[in-house]
């Protein structure tokens, strides 16, 4: 003790009489968000300044949705005359937990509390510094609002470092966010264009192909490769524009316009447009702009008709993007999260635009091709117009299937095929000597008729499967032998629609891996996932080890939206994995994954 | 708590220790009566430097005698007590005031016995109310 005092006396004698640092020179706190959900706080210390260990602390102000889960301080505290103190710049990592009310991003007021002294012999007052930070919440562990459901009250259970989380590195989406944050503008745009081109081969874009083709065909007879290309370009630009706007809105407000538009009115309206177009192509009437508009346009430009066409195509492109193909893919999600995190709507928006152009690339090629190979006016042209009229009707039914009961949809398909068959002359005799193509068309017509009838009887029997419309009859036999085997063939998901249901399942299965699949009737990638990936035997076997939960967000109710927002998703498809009540970081999958890739992924869990 | 600590310290160490005045008003009343100034020591919890002043420096009999010859010692906690607007950037901060509550000298931070003694000598000189 004497030695210590002597040492203290010596140190103090050395510095006594020095000018002391002002508090803001002695303590320079700062904090920043890393990886969206973690805060790294640093306390730079002035010369000869130290901070008491027990007086260095973090709290949250005015946010009930998040709480601090863990504060890790990198420095080791040292014994300084019987007090544990930090003698060097302090670095702390703060992680959070959320309750079920947390939005995808939460603004927090993080308060750093500290008190320390100068070794020159002055002790500063306890102080605090408040940081306003935005925390992305989807990967945070969950604490129920009551704090009882999950048995994780104040001390949130955390998965030990170095376990499941690390197996994945960072997710594709995270990498894209990182690329946006780090890269130069040109690199970013190039990367996004590339992502777009890759995405163009996914189901997000497929429905656009018949739509665009129909539109080009409906443009009439004076179509050329150049005009076909120009029309597609207008369509693609409008589509890209719509994607960007929707994306920026989603990023900034967290509401996905595309998902919001998945309601009866928008889909019904859009389907009606297609039905109207189809009938116009069948020659029942001509669709054109009102005469007054046309004359205005014509005074503005000599090529009034082509202009009118462009406006129509642009509108279709815009609406198609919003209504037809709501797809959330890694690139899109990445850009949306970037916009949400940084508020940089401009770069995020431009990135989305460039990505959408990439997505539209095949459409441009198809448009140019459609223009080039379009037959000259005459009998063939009429037939083609009718075929595309039928395609438009098919699109209308396909769109309506999102809002109509499956049985009604199936009935519509039945009617569609039966009508098509009649128009194809399935019941008309083949004129002698005029077989060839006519026979082929008639044969196809007969097949359509048969299929239509099967669908018709299937729909009446209560079947909903387009591929096995008679399953109601065939299954009846199976029921006698034992239906359990058949039922188990389909992957059993527990369907949920709200956060509360999810929390209950998570709470009930603390030791199991829970797989949460976001899906909706209108999500084409989800269907692919369900019919290809989940149907794979090896995948199914592995998935059997998980608690399988499917969040069905088809209806886009408030609760479903809240559930989607809670995990920072902008819509389906998205697959998340949970262990011990907490999402396994970087394990989530956005977009379609083929069976092999998916299997490899879930094997790591 | 602080008072309790002071009480214990004063009981344990029968040596020096300034006779801290019980309060601000009492200190100045006493100063007026005895024609002295007031030495205010601003302290707080978790103040290593204050601990050093209280337990090492103010244990020195000669120093304490010098202080008490010219000043009534008063210790105020910056958080618990009314410090009557005295400014500080940390603790300990010492104020030497006239009985009329006029600031004669402010000392920031820790001073060892020798330095405190030297400082006191300088302060004691213009005791008649003149600022240094």
Interface residues (C-beta under 8 A of the other chain):
Chain A: X5 X8 X9 X12 X13 X16 X17 X18 X20 X22 X23 X52 X55 X80 X81 X83 X115 X117 X118 X120 X121 X122 X123 X124 X125 X126
Chain B: X44 X46 X47 X48 X49 X50 X52 X56 X78 X79 X89 X90 X91 X92 X93 X108 X109 X110 X111 X112 X114 X115
